Each structure stands twice: as structure tokens, then as C-alpha cells.
Amino acid sequence: MGRDVTGIVARFADGHADEGRLQWESPKLLFRGAERRVFEGEALKGVTADGYDLVLADGSRFTLGVGLADRWAEAILNPPGRLDKLGVKPGQNITIHGIDDPVFLAELAARAPPTDDWEKVDILFYGANTRDELERLHNLGGLLAERGAIWVISRKGKAAGVKDVEVIAVGRAAGLTDTKVCAFSDTHTALRFVRRKS
């Protein structure tokens, strides 16, 4: 759901100009050039497209090119929610194991209530904060529908019981392919896996 483009010319409100990489990953717009600049909150309210330029509230401008400024402005003004980033759609067979996040569970129940049907699972949200919990991934890939996915949810930062590299290594050893990472919450991260294609 994020956006990323390189070779962007930026003209900032303080009069400086730079060239570099522009990234949007809700809720932050990040520019990396000679300087690194982060825009969020008030800076992104009222963002507009002016021709090829994305224009922020303070007047900073990023020249993106034909058709891109409009799409970026729309994405920033209407950021996707957590369930959108996780690919949750009404009617999917969603299962959960090892996740105790009341806010997430309420969001999920409103869009695609989880089931106890472990056959042809569209999305499995799997909480794994220890190596033993990760090792159970070896038994889960076969439960997925043809285009199904497992989101491994684990603590991040200093509280992490397993590192992302460990999650990826175990997933791959289980015959899965990692396809996406997503901030799940302030305390947890999510890594998406699908069955490896033959």
C-alpha cells in the first residue's frame, strides 16, 4: 500500500532544493536526499496536486511526473486502514491463532468475522513470539486456500522474542515465501507468507 519513487526534485518551504527518493507509508511521507526529511500530521493536511507536483500544506513541492501527483495526493488524504494493508475483505475465511489484541479483533469482526474453519483459509493471523511458535509454521501452509496467506504477528523492538530474519528463515524452511511486511500496531509487526509456487 506504500508508494516509493526515486529521482524526485524537491523544493522545500525553507527555500532549499534537493533531489532524492520520496516514500509514502501511512502516516509518514519521507524524503531522502542530501537531507532526510519526514512529514506527517499537520504537514500532510490539505496536500494537493498541482500539475506534476505534490504540494504540502507548508508549500513544499515534490515533482513526481505525469499522473503521479494526483494519485499520491489521494493516497495521502485517504490512507488505507490496517485491515486494508493486511488485505482483509468481506467474505474471506479468516482464522486467528495466538493473537490477543481487542482493538484488532473488533476491527476484524466488523469486516470479516473470524471462523473456526481451518480448511482453505484465505488469511491466517498467527501470533508467534517464540522460536517454538515459529516452528509450527511447518504445519500451517497446507491449510491455505490457493491464494491464501499467513500473517505472522510478532513483537517488535527490544521486546521482540524473535527477529524478522528468524521469522523469514523459518517461513522459507516451511515452504513459504515472504511477500510483505506491515506495521501491525505500535508494539507488533506483521510478515506475510504465501505457499511457495512449484
MDAnalysis code that builds the backbone (N, CA, C; Angstrom):
import MDAnalysis as mda
import numpy as np

u = mda.Universe.empty(594, n_residues=198, atom_resindex=np.repeat(np.arange(198), 3), trajectory=True)
u.add_TopologyAttr("name", ["N", "CA", "C"] * 198)
u.add_TopologyAttr("resid", np.arange(1, 199))
u.add_TopologyAttr("resname", ["MET", "GLY", "ARG", "ASP", "VAL", "THR", "GLY", "ILE", "VAL", "ALA", "ARG", "PHE", "ALA", "ASP", "GLY", "HIS", "ALA", "ASP", "GLU", "GLY", "ARG", "LEU", "GLN", "TRP", "GLU", "SER", "PRO", "LYS", "LEU", "LEU", "PHE", "ARG", "GLY", "ALA", "GLU", "ARG", "ARG", "VAL", "PHE", "GLU", "GLY", "GLU", "ALA", "LEU", "LYS", "GLY", "VAL", "THR", "ALA", "ASP", "GLY", "TYR", "ASP", "LEU", "VAL", "LEU", "ALA", "ASP", "GLY", "SER", "ARG", "PHE", "THR", "LEU", "GLY", "VAL", "GLY", "LEU", "ALA", "ASP", "ARG", "TRP", "ALA", "GLU", "ALA", "ILE", "LEU", "ASN", "PRO", "PRO", "GLY", "ARG", "LEU", "ASP", "LYS", "LEU", "GLY", "VAL", "LYS", "PRO", "GLY", "GLN", "ASN", "ILE", "THR", "ILE", "HIS", "GLY", "ILE", "ASP", "ASP", "PRO", "VAL", "PHE", "LEU", "ALA", "GLU", "LEU", "ALA", "ALA", "ARG", "ALA", "PRO", "PRO", "THR", "ASP", "ASP", "TRP", "GLU", "LYS", "VAL", "ASP", "ILE", "LEU", "PHE", "TYR", "GLY", "ALA", "ASN", "THR", "ARG", "ASP", "GLU", "LEU", "GLU", "ARG", "LEU", "HIS", "ASN", "LEU", "GLY", "GLY", "LEU", "LEU", "ALA", "GLU", "ARG", "GLY", "ALA", "ILE", "TRP", "VAL", "ILE", "SER", "ARG", "LYS", "GLY", "LYS", "ALA", "ALA", "GLY", "VAL", "LYS", "ASP", "VAL", "GLU", "VAL", "ILE", "ALA", "VAL", "GLY", "ARG", "ALA", "ALA", "GLY", "LEU", "THR", "ASP", "THR", "LYS", "VAL", "CYS", "ALA", "PHE", "SER", "ASP", "THR", "HIS", "THR", "ALA", "LEU", "ARG", "PHE", "VAL", "ARG", "ARG", "LYS", "SER"])
u.atoms.positions = np.array([
    [0.816, -1.198, 0.000],
    [0.000, 0.000, 0.000],
    [0.856, 1.257, 0.000],
    [2.147, 1.119, 0.295],
    [3.024, 2.282, 0.288],
    [3.360, 2.704, -1.125],
    [4.015, 3.840, -1.241],
    [4.455, 4.355, -2.534],
    [5.908, 4.758, -2.413],
    [6.652, 4.630, -3.518],
    [8.085, 4.876, -3.481],
    [8.538, 5.274, -4.885],
    [9.223, 6.409, -4.982],
    [9.725, 6.847, -6.280],
    [11.057, 7.562, -6.088],
    [11.991, 7.329, -7.009],
    [13.317, 7.935, -6.917],
    [13.477, 9.019, -7.980],
    [14.559, 9.796, -7.867],
    [14.846, 10.855, -8.831],
    [13.881, 12.021, -8.728],
    [13.386, 12.280, -7.517],
    [12.401, 13.332, -7.304],
    [13.091, 14.654, -7.013],
    [12.636, 15.710, -7.662],
    [13.114, 17.059, -7.353],
    [12.186, 17.641, -6.291],
    [12.798, 18.095, -5.182],
    [12.032, 18.668, -4.077],
    [12.432, 20.119, -3.865],
    [11.415, 20.963, -3.645],
    [11.646, 22.367, -3.305],
    [10.910, 22.608, -1.998],
    [11.672, 22.860, -0.943],
    [11.100, 22.953, 0.391],
    [10.693, 24.380, 0.748],
    [9.816, 24.499, 1.728],
    [9.298, 25.802, 2.155],
    [10.407, 26.706, 2.693],
    [11.499, 26.120, 3.189],
    [12.591, 26.927, 3.730],
    [13.533, 27.439, 2.643],
    [13.185, 27.187, 1.363],
    [13.988, 27.685, 0.245],
    [15.016, 26.715, -0.298],
    [15.254, 25.616, 0.398],
    [16.219, 24.629, -0.080],
    [15.595, 23.750, -1.163],
    [16.443, 23.283, -2.075],
    [16.026, 22.334, -3.114],
    [16.934, 21.110, -3.001],
    [16.429, 19.963, -3.418],
    [17.190, 18.723, -3.294],
    [16.629, 17.725, -4.304],
    [17.382, 16.669, -4.539],
    [16.905, 15.574, -5.381],
    [17.113, 14.288, -4.621],
    [16.132, 13.372, -4.699],
    [16.271, 12.126, -3.958],
    [15.084, 11.210, -4.116],
    [14.814, 10.480, -3.061],
    [13.784, 9.442, -3.051],
    [12.633, 9.882, -2.151],
    [11.409, 9.692, -2.626],
    [10.218, 10.029, -1.854],
    [9.442, 8.752, -1.577],
    [9.083, 8.555, -0.296],
    [8.342, 7.357, 0.106],
    [7.122, 7.761, 0.917],
    [6.008, 7.078, 0.665],
    [4.803, 7.259, 1.460],
    [4.456, 5.929, 2.084],
    [4.468, 5.894, 3.393],
    [3.984, 4.738, 4.144],
    [3.194, 5.328, 5.295],
    [1.870, 5.304, 5.147],
    [0.991, 5.939, 6.116],
    [1.451, 5.639, 7.538],
    [1.598, 6.672, 8.377],
    [1.169, 8.065, 8.226],
    [2.292, 9.032, 7.872],
    [3.414, 8.552, 7.317],
    [4.565, 9.418, 7.085],
    [4.938, 9.527, 5.617],
    [5.349, 10.741, 5.227],
    [5.957, 10.991, 3.929],
    [7.422, 11.252, 4.213],
    [8.299, 10.487, 3.592],
    [9.727, 10.555, 3.876],
    [10.497, 10.915, 2.616],
    [11.355, 11.942, 2.730],
    [12.218, 12.317, 1.609],
    [13.656, 12.035, 2.011],
    [14.379, 11.321, 1.133],
    [15.792, 11.036, 1.366],
    [16.600, 11.612, 0.215],
    [17.358, 12.643, 0.523],
    [18.262, 13.254, -0.443],
    [19.540, 13.596, 0.297],
    [20.083, 14.801, 0.048],
    [21.236, 15.242, 0.831],
    [20.840, 15.319, 2.299],
    [19.575, 15.654, 2.530],
    [18.995, 15.659, 3.869],
    [17.834, 14.679, 3.907],
    [17.578, 14.162, 5.090],
    [16.404, 13.313, 5.298],
    [15.334, 14.177, 5.948],
    [14.138, 14.191, 5.371],
    [13.042, 14.976, 5.934],
    [11.800, 14.100, 6.044],
    [11.114, 14.247, 7.172],
    [9.902, 13.471, 7.442],
    [8.740, 14.434, 7.615],
    [7.632, 14.145, 6.941],
    [6.427, 14.959, 7.026],
    [5.280, 14.071, 7.506],
    [4.545, 14.553, 8.498],
    [3.384, 13.815, 8.987],
    [2.431, 14.771, 9.688],
    [1.266, 14.275, 10.053],
    [0.299, 15.077, 10.793],
    [-0.136, 16.317, 10.042],
    [0.021, 17.472, 10.694],
    [-0.420, 18.755, 10.130],
    [0.220, 19.042, 8.771],
    [1.468, 18.611, 8.588],
    [2.186, 18.882, 7.338],
    [1.497, 18.250, 6.133],
    [0.705, 17.203, 6.366],
    [0.071, 16.493, 5.257],
    [-1.402, 16.850, 5.078],
    [-1.944, 17.656, 5.983],
    [-3.343, 18.059, 5.842],
    [-3.471, 19.030, 4.680],
    [-4.422, 18.777, 3.821],
    [-4.645, 19.664, 2.687],
    [-3.640, 19.504, 1.564],
    [-2.902, 18.386, 1.545],
    [-1.960, 18.141, 0.451],
    [-2.728, 18.179, -0.868],
    [-2.098, 18.743, -1.906],
    [-2.756, 18.864, -3.209],
    [-1.812, 18.448, -4.330],
    [-2.396, 18.289, -5.494],
    [-1.618, 18.050, -6.708],
    [-1.728, 19.304, -7.564],
    [-0.581, 19.773, -8.038],
    [-0.533, 20.946, -8.922],
    [0.297, 20.540, -10.134],
    [-0.392, 20.107, -11.187],
    [0.336, 19.602, -12.356],
    [1.112, 18.358, -11.994],
    [2.424, 18.420, -12.166],
    [3.290, 17.279, -11.850],
    [3.721, 17.272, -10.385],
    [3.358, 18.315, -9.634],
    [3.865, 18.477, -8.278],
    [2.876, 18.046, -7.199],
    [3.422, 17.407, -6.182],
    [2.707, 17.148, -4.948],
    [3.055, 18.314, -4.028],
    [2.039, 19.010, -3.515],
    [2.262, 20.225, -2.727],
    [1.743, 20.015, -1.310],
    [2.619, 20.241, -0.326],
    [2.246, 20.084, 1.078],
    [1.681, 21.385, 1.635],
    [1.132, 21.308, 2.839],
    [0.495, 22.460, 3.477],
    [1.452, 23.640, 3.639],
    [2.737, 23.377, 3.861],
    [3.694, 24.468, 4.058],
    [4.253, 25.027, 2.746],
    [3.815, 24.476, 1.613],
    [4.282, 24.937, 0.312],
    [5.406, 24.117, -0.277],
    [5.936, 23.151, 0.476],
    [6.970, 22.264, -0.074],
    [6.387, 21.521, -1.276],
    [7.232, 21.347, -2.308],
    [6.765, 20.730, -3.557],
    [7.695, 19.589, -3.963],
    [7.080, 18.515, -4.470],
    [7.821, 17.355, -4.976],
    [7.344, 17.089, -6.396],
    [8.239, 17.185, -7.360],
    [7.873, 16.957, -8.757],
    [7.907, 15.461, -9.035],
    [6.711, 14.892, -9.260],
    [6.580, 13.443, -9.411],
    [6.433, 12.986, -10.855],
    [5.849, 13.812, -11.706],
    [5.649, 13.397, -13.088],
    [4.189, 13.235, -13.444],
    [3.961, 12.892, -14.699],
    [2.607, 12.808, -15.250],
    [1.742, 11.826, -14.471],
    [0.603, 12.291, -13.988],
    [-0.395, 11.439, -13.345],
    [-0.073, 10.977, -11.939],
    [1.161, 11.147, -11.486],
    [1.528, 10.623, -10.170],
    [1.091, 11.532, -9.030],
    [1.194, 12.832, -9.208],
    [0.866, 13.756, -8.118],
    [-0.569, 13.562, -7.643],
    [-1.503, 13.410, -8.581],
    [-2.909, 13.193, -8.204],
    [-3.067, 11.921, -7.373],
    [-2.409, 10.847, -7.800],
    [-2.545, 9.568, -7.095],
    [-1.916, 9.621, -5.701],
    [-0.770, 10.290, -5.603],
    [-0.131, 10.423, -4.295],
    [-0.991, 11.267, -3.359],
    [-1.534, 12.367, -3.846],
    [-2.374, 13.229, -3.007],
    [-3.585, 12.440, -2.500],
    [-4.196, 11.668, -3.374],
    [-5.360, 10.856, -2.987],
    [-4.978, 9.834, -1.916],
    [-3.832, 9.181, -2.090],
    [-3.383, 8.171, -1.129],
    [-3.084, 8.797, 0.229],
    [-2.497, 9.982, 0.232],
    [-2.153, 10.647, 1.493],
    [-3.405, 11.147, 2.203],
    [-4.347, 11.693, 1.437],
    [-5.570, 12.230, 2.042],
    [-6.525, 11.130, 2.505],
    [-6.429, 9.963, 1.879],
    [-7.310, 8.842, 2.221],
    [-6.479, 7.586, 2.468],
    [-5.685, 7.597, 3.549],
    [-4.780, 6.469, 3.784],
    [-5.552, 5.181, 4.077],
    [-4.986, 4.054, 3.665],
    [-5.644, 2.781, 3.944],
    [-5.584, 2.461, 5.432],
    [-6.599, 1.785, 5.925],
    [-6.604, 1.337, 7.315],
    [-5.792, 0.066, 7.460],
    [-5.664, -0.386, 8.694],
    [-4.872, -1.580, 8.970],
    [-5.395, -2.798, 8.216],
    [-6.708, -3.006, 8.205],
    [-7.242, -4.187, 7.518],
    [-7.022, -4.109, 6.011],
    [-7.043, -2.894, 5.450],
    [-6.755, -2.742, 4.020],
    [-5.321, -3.171, 3.728],
    [-4.386, -2.730, 4.577],
    [-2.976, -3.088, 4.387],
    [-2.767, -4.592, 4.506],
    [-3.577, -5.218, 5.354],
    [-3.452, -6.662, 5.569],
    [-4.239, -7.484, 4.544],
    [-4.963, -6.799, 3.652],
    [-5.673, -7.492, 2.577],
    [-6.968, -8.168, 2.982],
    [-7.576, -7.732, 4.084],
    [-8.804, -8.356, 4.575],
    [-10.009, -7.823, 3.813],
    [-10.803, -8.765, 3.259],
    [-12.007, -8.406, 2.513],
    [-13.201, -9.174, 3.077],
    [-14.395, -8.562, 3.019],
    [-15.591, -9.272, 3.492],
    [-15.753, -10.610, 2.768],
    [-16.220, -11.604, 3.504],
    [-16.483, -12.907, 2.902],
    [-15.305, -13.861, 2.908],
    [-14.122, -13.400, 3.301],
    [-12.971, -14.296, 3.338],
    [-13.055, -15.231, 4.540],
    [-12.429, -16.400, 4.387],
    [-12.301, -17.333, 5.502],
    [-11.048, -16.927, 6.287],
    [-11.286, -16.235, 7.407],
    [-10.198, -15.715, 8.242],
    [-10.122, -16.549, 9.516],
    [-8.908, -16.972, 9.872],
    [-8.709, -17.671, 11.134],
    [-7.616, -16.957, 11.931],
    [-7.667, -17.151, 13.250],
    [-6.727, -16.482, 14.151],
    [-6.174, -17.498, 15.133],
    [-4.882, -17.370, 15.403],
    [-4.267, -18.200, 16.438],
    [-3.224, -17.355, 17.172],
    [-3.353, -17.273, 18.499],
    [-2.325, -16.636, 19.321],
    [-2.297, -15.121, 19.280],
    [-3.403, -14.482, 18.962],
    [-3.445, -13.014, 18.937],
    [-4.517, -12.542, 19.905],
    [-4.083, -11.690, 20.847],
    [-4.999, -11.147, 21.848],
    [-4.895, -9.621, 21.802],
    [-5.479, -9.046, 20.772],
    [-5.487, -7.595, 20.577],
    [-6.946, -7.190, 20.391],
    [-7.608, -6.733, 21.456],
    [-9.046, -6.459, 21.385],
    [-9.443, -5.474, 20.285],
    [-8.619, -4.457, 20.049],
    [-8.945, -3.468, 19.015],
    [-8.919, -4.124, 17.639],
    [-7.866, -4.895, 17.364],
    [-7.766, -5.596, 16.083],
    [-8.915, -6.583, 15.915],
    [-9.203, -7.350, 16.956],
    [-10.265, -8.354, 16.863],
    [-11.622, -7.698, 16.587],
    [-11.858, -6.521, 17.165],
    [-13.119, -5.800, 16.908],
    [-13.165, -5.300, 15.473],
    [-12.042, -4.758, 14.970],
    [-11.975, -4.305, 13.570],
    [-12.281, -5.468, 12.635],
    [-11.649, -6.598, 12.910],
    [-11.792, -7.777, 12.064],
    [-13.227, -8.300, 12.095],
    [-13.826, -8.344, 13.279],
    [-15.193, -8.850, 13.409],
    [-16.174, -8.002, 12.610],
    [-15.895, -6.710, 12.483],
    [-16.788, -5.819, 11.744],
    [-16.683, -6.025, 10.231],
    [-15.530, -6.480, 9.748],
    [-15.349, -6.637, 8.301],
    [-15.451, -8.076, 7.840],
    [-14.769, -8.974, 8.500],
    [-14.740, -10.393, 8.099],
    [-14.563, -11.229, 9.361],
    [-15.664, -11.535, 10.040],
    [-15.562, -12.260, 11.310],
    [-14.760, -13.549, 11.163],
    [-13.805, -13.768, 12.083],
    [-13.015, -14.997, 12.036],
    [-13.890, -16.231, 12.209],
    [-13.418, -17.342, 11.648],
    [-14.154, -18.600, 11.746],
    [-13.266, -19.662, 12.387],
    [-13.858, -20.805, 12.659],
    [-13.108, -21.966, 13.149],
    [-12.874, -22.960, 12.017],
    [-13.117, -22.538, 10.788],
    [-12.945, -23.391, 9.608],
    [-11.487, -23.333, 9.161],
    [-10.731, -24.401, 9.433],
    [-9.305, -24.427, 9.127],
    [-9.012, -25.068, 7.776],
    [-10.021, -25.150, 6.918],
    [-9.798, -25.665, 5.560],
    [-9.904, -24.515, 4.572],
    [-8.981, -24.467, 3.639],
    [-8.958, -23.434, 2.600],
    [-9.048, -22.037, 3.208],
    [-8.094, -21.763, 4.072],
    [-8.035, -20.487, 4.776],
    [-7.527, -19.393, 3.830],
    [-8.266, -18.284, 3.773],
    [-7.822, -17.141, 2.958],
    [-6.727, -16.359, 3.668],
    [-6.942, -16.073, 4.950],
    [-5.921, -15.394, 5.745],
    [-5.894, -16.004, 7.142],
    [-4.684, -16.392, 7.562],
    [-4.454, -16.845, 8.928],
    [-3.593, -15.796, 9.610],
    [-4.095, -15.239, 10.702],
    [-3.305, -14.348, 11.540],
    [-2.725, -15.194, 12.662],
    [-1.402, -15.319, 12.653],
    [-0.724, -16.246, 13.550],
    [0.253, -15.489, 14.446],
    [-0.020, -15.487, 15.753],
    [0.877, -14.838, 16.702],
    [2.034, -15.754, 17.042],
    [3.257, -15.260, 16.851],
    [4.450, -16.059, 17.129],
    [5.519, -15.163, 17.751],
    [5.777, -15.391, 19.038],
    [6.779, -14.583, 19.736],
    [7.929, -15.409, 20.287],
    [7.901, -16.729, 20.011],
    [8.996, -17.602, 20.430],
    [9.413, -18.471, 19.247],
    [10.577, -19.053, 19.352],
    [11.064, -19.940, 18.297],
    [10.152, -21.159, 18.155],
    [9.660, -21.693, 19.274],
    [8.759, -22.854, 19.225],
    [7.481, -22.519, 18.459],
    [6.920, -21.331, 18.719],
    [5.710, -20.920, 17.998],
    [6.001, -20.771, 16.507],
    [7.166, -20.250, 16.181],
    [7.548, -20.112, 14.767],
    [7.644, -21.462, 14.070],
    [8.194, -22.442, 14.761],
    [8.395, -23.765, 14.154],
    [7.076, -24.400, 13.715],
    [5.970, -23.973, 14.318],
    [4.660, -24.524, 13.937],
    [4.232, -24.093, 12.535],
    [4.947, -23.129, 11.963],
    [4.642, -22.721, 10.583],
    [4.754, -23.902, 9.621],
    [5.591, -24.871, 9.964],
    [5.771, -26.047, 9.095],
    [4.463, -26.798, 8.874],
    [3.519, -26.659, 9.802],
    [2.250, -27.393, 9.702],
    [1.097, -26.550, 9.159],
    [1.353, -25.280, 8.860],
    [0.238, -24.386, 8.537],
    [0.039, -24.096, 7.045],
    [1.070, -24.202, 6.245],
    [0.963, -23.870, 4.826],
    [-0.088, -24.675, 4.097],
    [-0.254, -25.934, 4.469],
    [-1.228, -26.805, 3.811],
    [-2.670, -26.432, 4.078],
    [-2.909, -25.568, 5.059],
    [-4.276, -25.150, 5.380],
    [-4.779, -24.032, 4.466],
    [-3.864, -23.420, 3.718],
    [-4.218, -22.231, 2.945],
    [-4.986, -22.553, 1.672],
    [-5.917, -21.657, 1.340],
    [-6.572, -21.709, 0.027],
    [-5.509, -21.410, -1.026],
    [-5.856, -21.576, -2.296],
    [-4.880, -21.394, -3.372],
    [-4.154, -20.053, -3.283],
    [-4.884, -18.993, -2.995],
    [-4.259, -17.671, -2.879],
    [-4.216, -17.189, -1.435],
    [-4.240, -18.119, -0.505],
    [-4.255, -17.780, 0.910],
    [-2.917, -17.270, 1.405],
    [-2.950, -16.650, 2.596],
    [-1.748, -16.077, 3.188],
    [-1.751, -16.266, 4.696],
    [-0.545, -16.343, 5.238],
    [-0.354, -16.347, 6.685],
    [0.346, -15.045, 7.051],
    [-0.253, -14.303, 7.965],
    [0.410, -13.130, 8.539],
    [0.970, -13.562, 9.890],
    [2.286, -13.536, 10.024],
    [2.923, -13.849, 11.299],
    [3.069, -12.537, 12.062],
    [2.411, -12.477, 13.213],
    [2.400, -11.278, 14.036],
    [3.338, -11.508, 15.222],
    [4.327, -10.623, 15.383],
    [5.270, -10.783, 16.495],
    [5.647, -9.422, 17.069],
    [6.107, -9.446, 18.320],
    [6.527, -8.208, 18.965],
    [7.722, -7.630, 18.236],
    [7.836, -6.295, 18.283],
    [8.978, -5.648, 17.633],
    [9.801, -4.884, 18.658],
    [10.970, -4.450, 18.229],
    [11.842, -3.669, 19.104],
    [12.504, -4.526, 20.167],
    [12.786, -3.898, 21.305],
    [13.506, -4.583, 22.385],
    [12.695, -5.724, 22.992],
    [11.376, -5.654, 22.860],
    [10.514, -6.706, 23.429],
    [10.399, -7.924, 22.515],
    [11.004, -7.865, 21.341],
    [10.866, -8.951, 20.367],
    [11.465, -10.249, 20.899],
    [10.671, -11.327, 20.812],
    [11.171, -12.650, 21.181],
    [11.848, -13.339, 20.011],
    [11.471, -12.933, 18.797],
    [12.087, -13.432, 17.562],
    [12.302, -12.236, 16.636],
    [13.362, -12.292, 15.872],
    [13.660, -11.217, 14.928],
    [13.028, -11.515, 13.573],
    [12.802, -10.462, 12.788],
    [12.215, -10.641, 11.454],
    [13.008, -11.639, 10.616],
    [14.346, -11.587, 10.715],
    [15.159, -12.509, 9.911],
    [14.900, -13.967, 10.312],
    [14.634, -14.195, 11.593],
    [14.303, -15.549, 12.044],
    [12.942, -15.981, 11.504],
    [11.981, -15.062, 11.558],
    [10.644, -15.378, 11.051],
    [10.727, -15.746, 9.571],
    [11.462, -14.949, 8.808],
    [11.602, -15.197, 7.371],
    [12.299, -16.534, 7.119],
    [13.371, -16.812, 7.869],
    [14.114, -18.070, 7.670],
    [13.232, -19.283, 7.964],
    [12.473, -19.239, 9.040],
    [11.613, -20.372, 9.383],
    [10.490, -20.514, 8.357],
    [9.906, -19.391, 7.947],
    [8.855, -19.435, 6.931],
    [9.348, -20.069, 5.636],
    [10.523, -19.666, 5.208],
    [11.081, -20.237, 3.968],
    [11.367, -21.721, 4.122],
    [11.894, -22.106, 5.293],
    [12.161, -23.530, 5.531],
    [10.873, -24.345, 5.554],
    [9.751, -23.671, 5.845],
    [8.446, -24.344, 5.880],
    [7.784, -24.372, 4.504],
    [8.497, -23.942, 3.468],
    [7.947, -23.973, 2.115],
    [7.094, -22.767, 1.778],
    [7.293, -21.679, 2.517],
    [6.527, -20.461, 2.291],
    [7.418, -19.371, 1.705],
    [6.788, -18.399, 1.088],
    [7.508, -17.257, 0.516],
    [7.016, -15.995, 1.205],
    [7.961, -15.195, 1.718],
    [7.594, -13.932, 2.360],
    [7.348, -12.886, 1.273],
    [6.233, -12.171, 1.395],
    [5.846, -11.241, 0.331],
    [5.647, -9.802, 0.790],
    [5.495, -9.582, 2.100],
    [5.200, -8.222, 2.543],
    [5.439, -8.105, 4.035],
    [5.820, -6.900, 4.465],
    [5.908, -6.584, 5.882],
    [5.007, -5.388, 6.137],
    [4.397, -5.352, 7.317],
    [3.433, -4.304, 7.623],
    [3.499, -4.002, 9.120],
    [3.391, -2.717, 9.473],
    [3.281, -2.358, 10.887],
    [1.892, -2.793, 11.353],
    [1.838, -3.688, 12.304],
    [0.563, -4.205, 12.796],
    [-0.008, -3.296, 13.885],
    [0.879, -2.835, 14.759],
    [0.483, -1.935, 15.843],
    [1.740, -1.242, 16.340],
    [1.611, -0.459, 17.407],
    [2.785, 0.209, 17.981],
    [3.770, -0.794, 18.557],
    [3.291, -1.973, 18.915],
    [4.150, -2.960, 19.582],
    [4.462, -4.192, 18.744],
    [3.705, -4.396, 17.641],
    [3.854, -5.624, 16.856],
    [4.047, -5.327, 15.361],
    [4.732, -6.248, 14.715],
    [4.918, -6.185, 13.272],
    [4.279, -7.419, 12.635],
    [4.006, -7.332, 11.336],
    [3.370, -8.447, 10.634],
    [4.166, -8.776, 9.379],
    [4.450, -10.050, 9.173],
    [5.116, -10.536, 7.962],
    [4.173, -11.484, 7.240],
    [4.007, -11.260, 5.946],
    [3.060, -12.051, 5.154],
    [3.775, -13.153, 4.398],
    [3.198, -14.358, 4.449],
    [3.736, -15.512, 3.725],
    [2.637, -16.154, 2.881],
    [3.042, -16.682, 1.743],
    [2.160, -17.483, 0.900],
    [2.883, -18.781, 0.573],
    [2.130, -19.762, 0.075],
    [2.766, -21.029, -0.306],
    [3.704, -20.795, -1.478],
    [4.860, -21.429, -1.415],
    [5.831, -21.305, -2.500],
    [5.285, -21.959, -3.754],
    [5.446, -21.265, -4.898],
    [4.992, -21.844, -6.159],
    [5.935, -22.928, -6.606],
    [5.376, -23.986, -7.158],
    [6.195, -25.126, -7.606],
    [6.976, -24.770, -8.837],
])
